[in-house]
Amino acid sequence: MKHLLLAVAIILLAGLIANAQTTSNGSLAVTGEVDGSIALFFFSDPSGYTFSADGLANESISIGDLSAYGTPNVLLANNFTKGMDADGFHLSTPFRLQVMEANLASASYTLSAHLGDNDPTVWY
């Protein structure tokens, strides 16, 4: 009988533990900083040089053979225009630029660009 009472007590105690629920409360605060960003996308213009459509970041451009004095200062077959400067010549072609901005603190911004290479010659 003693074993039976002990078994009943263990079963009742296990039932009470199984029905017990734990509750708690608290708060969580998260802070962060979102950086602003600008993305530039270059597209071909119908009246300019046709860029490839492969989506690669590095675009090689085929301009053909040119010379400062042997090539006329006109629109060339590849939709570049050649012009003369005091110290050389330049090539230009129209293109489209899409600017997408996100998370900027200002609703207006200025976009300026300077295209150059590693030598002192500046292309613009």
Sequence and secondary structure as in RCSB ss.txt:
>XXXX:A:sequence
MKHLLLAVAIILLAGLIANAQTTSNGSLAVTGEVDGSIALFFFSDPSGYTFSADGLANESISIGDLSAYGTPNVL
LANNFTKGMDADGFHLSTPFRLQVMEANLASASYTLSAHLGDNDPTVWY
>XXXX:A:secstr
 HHHHHHHHHHHHHHHHHH                 EEEEEEEE TTS    SS  S          TTTS SSB
 TTS EEEEETTEEEEE  EEEEEEEES S S        B SSS B  
